[in-house]
Amino acid sequence: MIEQSEQQRMMVSEIRKLAESFDAAYWRDLDRKQEFPWAFYRALSEGGWFGITIPEEYGGHGLGMVDAALVARELARSPGGFNGVMSVHTNMFGLEPIMKYGTHEQKLRFLKPIAEGQHMMAVAITEPDAGFDTTKIRTRAVRDGKGYRITGRKTWLSRLRESKTVLIVARTTPLDEAEKKTKGISLFVANADDPAISATRIPALGRHTVPSYDVGIDGLWVPEENLIGTEGEGFYHLLNVLNPERISVAAEAVGLGQLALDRACRYARERVIFDRPIGANQAISFPLAEGCTRLEAAWLMVLHAATLYDAGQPCGTQSNMAKYLAAEAAYEVSHRAIQTFGGHGYAVDNDVERLWRESRLALIAPISQEMIMNYVAEHVLDLPRSH
Ligand SMILES: Cc1cc2nc3c(=O)[nH]c(=O)nc-3n(C[C@H](O)[C@H](O)[C@H](O)COP(=O)(O)OP(=O)(O)OC[C@H]3O[C@@H](n4cnc5c(N)ncnc54)[C@H](O)[C@@H]3O)c2cc1C
């Protein structure tokens, strides 16, 4: 077992205290009203919790992925679940493409305000016709004077309207002219409120306090100093930063699962039917015990991946496996939490239905379980590539 340092134990205890001061009623209300949790966002910002992995010279704490995973799990385990942790995800854990490929000046301009909680940045990768095949994106960035003019369509952009800036992935060389399909993609930072960007909220299953949008980009001009990394190499820049996102989402899924498990166990101890607590029935207790076991295994894989990442070692397999195991465990446990509550689990006021809706997301984004299996089949088992 990987031991936590004294500093990590204190950090976890402090973030827990702050996050738990926003109770289940706060989240239930905002989820119903589909409103962004600004009070929660401000409390974390004022508490100095943003920029966990952003270097100190850019306003962050310069901590590692193990620290980030500990904080992510704790936040998701607090009553907010994914509604809470995913509202502050980019502020807390940074924007890896800029951290890794941005210039010193770009980091000061784009990362520092995020670490200091002045504003948020959205990320615009997904397109309606490209899905998980990012090489098929059609959003174009064409040279125009001392900058680029961007036109295209994006979808599922989280917090776009709540953010000040947006990282846009666009083709600087069309697919049929590119040397190979992974070339000719570039990364840009733009103002999210530019009039050339239109956005419509997507009605969604869950995570109602963190909206996602369908977005049109119509002739958006971006100065050349907002190009991140090397023109045409954006796909590789993205590939190189996937692991931290997978690790932090996996940690969040473990936290969400633990929240559902805690709620279910409390209910199973208290609810008396047929003259005994329902938790005395193995039909109720075994699935919860199994869920607890799965969550613990997923957490160990999260720590394993995060430790490798912090040591600068390859961790693609472990990050993918952690995300896979954590998403499965969170979904299964939140499903069992509803079953434990019986009819009461179907009621909004008991929160477990919200956790189950939220848990569904981790099976799809930021990468689906199927795409992880593709990765493991190809890279671990040396089986032929499927796509
Ligand atoms: C709530 C939410 C928030 C999001 N936030 C953002 C954001 O802020 N920014 C952003 O850019 N994106 C965001 N996304 C997008 C997300 O990261 C996924 O990339 C996107 O949903 C995948 O595209 P798609 O739905 O078109 O799936 P598709 O690519 O159409 O895939 C559909 C299904 O087919 C499966 N599939 C496809 N190809 C294969 C294959 N070769 N083998 C096996 N299975 C396959 C997939 O696993 C999936 O189950 C968000 C998504 C959601 C739901």
The ligand as an SDF file (V2000), in Angstrom:
LIG
                    3D

 53 58  0  0  0  0  0  0  0  0999 V2000
  -20.8420   15.4310  -20.3920 C   0  0  0  0  0  0  0  0  0  0  0  0
  -19.7610   15.4390  -21.4260 C   0  0  0  0  0  0  0  0  0  0  0  0
  -18.8070   16.4290  -21.3700 C   0  0  0  0  0  0  0  0  0  0  0  0
  -17.8250   16.5180  -22.3590 C   0  0  0  0  0  0  0  0  0  0  0  0
  -16.9400   17.5570  -22.3330 N   0  0  0  0  0  0  0  0  0  0  0  0
  -16.1200   17.7440  -23.3790 C   0  0  0  0  0  0  0  0  0  0  0  0
  -15.3070   18.9220  -23.4750 C   0  0  0  0  0  0  0  0  0  0  0  0
  -15.3140   19.7930  -22.5830 O   0  0  0  0  0  0  0  0  0  0  0  0
  -14.5470   19.0960  -24.5950 N   0  0  0  0  0  0  0  0  0  0  0  0
  -14.5160   18.1790  -25.5930 C   0  0  0  0  0  0  0  0  0  0  0  0
  -13.8040   18.3950  -26.5780 O   0  0  0  0  0  0  0  0  0  0  0  0
  -15.2400   17.0320  -25.5220 N   0  0  0  0  0  0  0  0  0  0  0  0
  -16.0510   16.8030  -24.4650 C   0  0  0  0  0  0  0  0  0  0  0  0
  -16.8360   15.6580  -24.4110 N   0  0  0  0  0  0  0  0  0  0  0  0
  -16.7330   14.6500  -25.4800 C   0  0  0  0  0  0  0  0  0  0  0  0
  -16.1570   13.3100  -25.0120 C   0  0  0  0  0  0  0  0  0  0  0  0
  -14.8670   13.4950  -24.5670 O   0  0  0  0  0  0  0  0  0  0  0  0
  -16.1040   12.2090  -26.1000 C   0  0  0  0  0  0  0  0  0  0  0  0
  -14.9670   12.4010  -26.8670 O   0  0  0  0  0  0  0  0  0  0  0  0
  -17.1970   12.1890  -27.0520 C   0  0  0  0  0  0  0  0  0  0  0  0
  -18.3930   12.0670  -26.3610 O   0  0  0  0  0  0  0  0  0  0  0  0
  -17.0210   11.0080  -28.0160 C   0  0  0  0  0  0  0  0  0  0  0  0
  -17.6440   11.2830  -29.2200 O   0  0  0  0  0  0  0  0  0  0  0  0
  -19.0060   10.6030  -29.6670 P   0  0  0  0  0  0  0  0  0  0  0  0
  -20.0010   10.7070  -28.6190 O   0  0  0  0  0  0  0  0  0  0  0  0
  -19.3160   11.1890  -31.0090 O   0  0  0  0  0  0  0  0  0  0  0  0
  -18.6490    9.0570  -29.8080 O   0  0  0  0  0  0  0  0  0  0  0  0
  -18.2880    8.2180  -31.1040 P   0  0  0  0  0  0  0  0  0  0  0  0
  -16.8740    8.4090  -31.5140 O   0  0  0  0  0  0  0  0  0  0  0  0
  -19.3530    8.3980  -32.1360 O   0  0  0  0  0  0  0  0  0  0  0  0
  -18.4320    6.7400  -30.5230 O   0  0  0  0  0  0  0  0  0  0  0  0
  -19.7180    6.1580  -30.2860 C   0  0  0  0  0  0  0  0  0  0  0  0
  -19.5520    4.7930  -29.6090 C   0  0  0  0  0  0  0  0  0  0  0  0
  -18.8240    3.9210  -30.4610 O   0  0  0  0  0  0  0  0  0  0  0  0
  -17.7050    3.4160  -29.7970 C   0  0  0  0  0  0  0  0  0  0  0  0
  -16.5990    3.2720  -30.7620 N   0  0  0  0  0  0  0  0  0  0  0  0
  -16.1870    4.1690  -31.7130 C   0  0  0  0  0  0  0  0  0  0  0  0
  -15.1510    3.6710  -32.3860 N   0  0  0  0  0  0  0  0  0  0  0  0
  -14.8780    2.4560  -31.8620 C   0  0  0  0  0  0  0  0  0  0  0  0
  -13.9110    1.4450  -32.1180 C   0  0  0  0  0  0  0  0  0  0  0  0
  -12.9670    1.5860  -33.0550 N   0  0  0  0  0  0  0  0  0  0  0  0
  -13.9230    0.3440  -31.3530 N   0  0  0  0  0  0  0  0  0  0  0  0
  -14.8620    0.1710  -30.3890 C   0  0  0  0  0  0  0  0  0  0  0  0
  -15.8070    1.0900  -30.0970 N   0  0  0  0  0  0  0  0  0  0  0  0
  -15.8100    2.2060  -30.8240 C   0  0  0  0  0  0  0  0  0  0  0  0
  -17.3490    4.4430  -28.7090 C   0  0  0  0  0  0  0  0  0  0  0  0
  -16.6770    3.8600  -27.6280 O   0  0  0  0  0  0  0  0  0  0  0  0
  -18.7470    4.9060  -28.3020 C   0  0  0  0  0  0  0  0  0  0  0  0
  -19.2920    3.9920  -27.3720 O   0  0  0  0  0  0  0  0  0  0  0  0
  -17.7850   15.5340  -23.4030 C   0  0  0  0  0  0  0  0  0  0  0  0
  -18.7310   14.4990  -23.4330 C   0  0  0  0  0  0  0  0  0  0  0  0
  -19.7130   14.4530  -22.4780 C   0  0  0  0  0  0  0  0  0  0  0  0
  -20.7550   13.3540  -22.5710 C   0  0  0  0  0  0  0  0  0  0  0  0
  1  2  1  0
  2  3  1  0
  2 52  2  0
  3  4  2  0
  4  5  1  0
  4 50  1  0
  5  6  2  0
  6  7  1  0
  6 13  1  0
  7  8  2  0
  7  9  1  0
  9 10  1  0
 10 11  2  0
 10 12  1  0
 12 13  2  0
 13 14  1  0
 14 15  1  0
 14 50  1  0
 15 16  1  0
 16 17  1  0
 16 18  1  0
 18 19  1  0
 18 20  1  0
 20 21  1  0
 20 22  1  0
 22 23  1  0
 23 24  1  0
 24 25  2  0
 24 26  1  0
 24 27  1  0
 27 28  1  0
 28 29  2  0
 28 30  1  0
 28 31  1  0
 31 32  1  0
 32 33  1  0
 33 34  1  0
 33 48  1  0
 34 35  1  0
 35 36  1  0
 35 46  1  0
 36 37  1  0
 36 45  1  0
 37 38  2  0
 38 39  1  0
 39 40  1  0
 39 45  2  0
 40 41  1  0
 40 42  2  0
 42 43  1  0
 43 44  2  0
 44 45  1  0
 46 47  1  0
 46 48  1  0
 48 49  1  0
 50 51  2  0
 51 52  1  0
 52 53  1  0
M  END
$$$$
